[in-house]
């Protein structure tokens, strides 16, 4: 008996639920194909062009530096204009800047072009995450961002293999740069299939109250989900003259800057510090241990496997139970792997250790996106995502500069610093977030009109 009759209803159901954001998932997958192909090559290519390790840190930092300056502003813009053209432009511009180091060489050009690629990402990312936030029901946001992360890691899983094959049999290193640019342009084409406003959160009080009542598909013992849905339903039933006030009466739940967002920012700094460290030193670290390019590419691909498989599951867990358990485990596992890397003598051992590290990020990243989404005041989701992204970008910049300088002394020093920073950020995030990370702060879901709307809605 053919399995197709059984598959088709599931596919229709999936498209009914996620059809509005499916082009965004496709775009993420495609653009990360190119990003995954390019990522292992960049440090090796730049150093082959005469860039020393300290300057390499500066070149790598140019990408996030451009994001740091522009992402909060562009997130604000994305909340006030059509997001689809912004996303498409950002992908095309970033892809072109990513390919030009093939023909425009030297430290100065590398700095400018990496900054251009970062600017393209800053145009795209807040608009994309803001759109995903607004186009996804509250009770499904964790799962949505889990699927979003899985799409990225699916591209990262296949990208290094495609890049290695193309470099070996098609056009050398040049193939990888061209492939990355082409995938960005193709991803922009997928984004243009997104219809602005489709699947957006209902704005009428009646529709939101209906959604708040419609939670029968989830287990009855999901207090985090029930509280979130009830809170949004109550918020939507208020008149325009009322403002949402947190249990303490301080209006925190409507402020752009609130405990949930600040906790997510602290945690994101640690995650991004890891990214900045590894982008500078990882390929060079494995080279010194004797790894060839195929093994280096394999490590990047292996990193994507747990994220691809576990991110949607982690997202569903967040929707039902809250993010705290995944934040704790997700923060600890990469730190353990970071220490273990410094004890390696055989580069092949990196493969199982990467599975441990990546499992942590598979848990942590969907939880962070969900925290930001649920902490975003109505109409300011892209702004919140821009601030969140900019904070992580700052961590990435500092890590890139520190890793380049320390690696010139000892290639192991950046690992020790990364582990220390990520541990501190985890502790700070837990202390700041407290009940927000459980979703069970005393009196959560209890709402009252604000005495001063200006106070409660200001950033």
GIVENFEN-V34288 format. One record per backbone hydrogen bond with DSSP energy under -0.5 kcal/mol. CO is the residue of the C=O (numbers start at 1). NH is the residue of the N-H. If there is no record, write none. Layout:
# GIVENFEN-V34288
CO/NH
CO/NH
This chain:
# GIVENFEN-V34288
3/6
3/7
4/8
5/9
6/10
7/11
8/12
9/13
10/14
11/15
12/16
13/17
14/18
15/19
18/21
18/22
19/23
21/25
22/26
23/27
24/28
25/29
26/30
27/31
28/32
29/33
30/33
30/34
31/35
32/36
33/37
34/38
35/39
36/40
38/41
38/42
39/43
40/44
41/45
42/46
43/47
44/48
45/49
46/49
46/51
47/50
52/56
53/57
54/58
55/59
56/60
57/61
58/62
59/62
59/63
60/63
60/64
61/65
62/66
63/67
64/68
65/69
66/70
67/71
70/74
71/75
72/76
73/77
74/78
75/79
77/80
78/81
82/86
83/87
84/88
85/89
86/90
87/91
88/92
89/93
90/94
91/95
92/96
93/97
94/98
95/99
96/99
96/100
99/102
100/103
100/104
103/105
106/110
107/111
108/112
109/113
110/114
111/115
112/116
113/117
114/118
115/119
116/120
117/121
118/122
119/123
120/124
121/125
122/126
123/127
124/128
125/129
126/130
127/131
128/132
129/133
130/134
131/135
133/136
134/201
137/140
138/141
140/144
141/145
142/146
143/147
144/148
145/149
146/150
147/151
148/152
149/153
150/154
151/155
152/156
153/157
154/158
155/159
156/160
158/162
159/163
160/164
161/165
162/166
163/167
164/168
165/169
166/170
166/171
166/172
167/172
171/174
172/175
172/176
173/176
173/177
174/178
175/179
176/180
177/181
178/182
179/183
180/184
181/185
182/186
183/187
184/188
185/189
186/190
187/191
188/192
190/193
191/194
194/196
195/198
197/200
204/208
205/209
206/210
207/211
208/212
209/213
210/214
213/215
215/218
219/222
222/226
223/227
224/228
225/229
226/230
227/231
228/232
229/233
230/234
231/235
232/236
233/237
235/238
239/242
246/249
251/254
251/255
252/255
256/258
258/262
259/263
260/264
261/265
262/266
263/267
264/268
265/269
266/270
267/271
268/272
269/273
270/274
271/275
272/276
273/277
274/278
275/279
276/280
277/281
278/282
281/285
282/286
283/287
284/288
285/289
286/291
287/290
289/347
292/296
293/297
294/298
295/299
296/300
297/301
298/302
299/303
300/304
301/304
301/305
302/305
302/306
303/307
304/308
305/309
306/310
307/311
310/314
311/315
312/316
313/317
314/318
315/319
316/320
317/321
317/322
318/322
320/224
320/225
323/327
324/328
325/329
326/330
327/331
328/332
329/333
330/334
331/335
332/336
333/337
334/338
335/339
336/340
337/341
338/342
339/342
340/343
341/344
345/347
346/349
347/350
348/351
349/353
350/354
351/355
352/356
353/357
354/358
355/359
356/360
357/361
358/362
359/363
360/364
361/365
363/367
364/368
365/369
366/370
367/371
368/372
369/373
370/374
371/375
372/376
373/376
377/380
380/384
381/385
382/386
383/387
384/388
385/389
386/390
387/391
388/392
389/393
390/394
391/395
392/396
393/397
394/398
395/399
396/400
397/401
398/402
399/403
400/404
401/405
402/406
403/407
404/408
406/409
406/410
410/413
410/414
412/415
412/416
413/417
414/418
415/419
416/420
417/421
418/422
419/423
420/424
421/425
422/426
423/427
424/428
425/429
426/430
427/431
428/432
429/433
430/434
433/436
434/437
434/438
435/439
435/440
437/324
441/444
443/446
445/447
452/455
452/456
453/457
454/458
